[in-house]
C-alpha cells in the first residue's frame, strides 16, 4: 500500500521483536568468513526520528524500544540488536531508530551485498539518500516481490530475505505465501524471515498453513504478545523463519521471556515458539 508509512510505528514492540531476530540472523551469517546477500521486499526508511510528528503522534516507541533504552540487565541475545540502536544515537537520550535496512547495513562487512526494495515514492527517496555513499547497498523503486524475485539466486549465494509488508490489504497474506514458495524454488538454501501482525481477525493463519503444507522444510515460528488476543488492535508480532541459522531457536528462546517481562501487559499470553516443520 502506498499509503503506509512506518514512521508512525517505528520502534514499537513489533519492531523490537522483528529486529532482535533479524540482528541474530545476521550475527549468525557473520560467524563465517564467506560473504552473504541481504534482500528486503519492503524497506521503508533507513532511519526514523522519534522526535518527529509521525512518531510523536502515536508514541508507539514509548511502549517498545524506549523501555529497553538504558536497561542494565539486557540478555546476551538482545545485544546485537541494541548495539545497532545505540549506534545511531550519539547522545545519551534515545532519538533515532534504525530501520531494518540500516540494521543490515551496519552489521554488513565490505564483501557482503544488500538490496532493498521500496515502492512508496517518499520512503524510497529517503532510503536512497541515506545509502548514497554505500556502494554495497542497492536501493530500488519497485514492487518488492517482483524486485527480489528478479534477483534470486543472488551472488553471494548464502544469505537472507526479509519479507515485511504492511498487510493493510488482506490479499497480502496469500501474496506472501505464493512469493515464498516461488523464492525458495529458485533459492532453496536461502534463509527467509517473514514478519506478520497478530490481529483478532487471524488472517495470518491461512498464510502460515499454506507455507507449512507446501513441502518446505525447516520452518520455525516465534510469536510475541503484548496484549490479550481479544484486543481490537494488534496484540502481538509474529516471525516465520525458513532455513534459520543453526541454534537460532535457542537464542530466540533465551531472550523472549525478558522482553515479555519488560514490554507485555498482564493479560498478554507468554511468548510462543515452535518448529512448524522440522528438518
Order of alpha helices (4+ residues) and beta strands (2+ residues): alpha-beta-beta-alpha-alpha-beta-alpha-beta-alpha-beta-alpha-beta-alpha-beta-alpha-beta-beta-alpha-beta
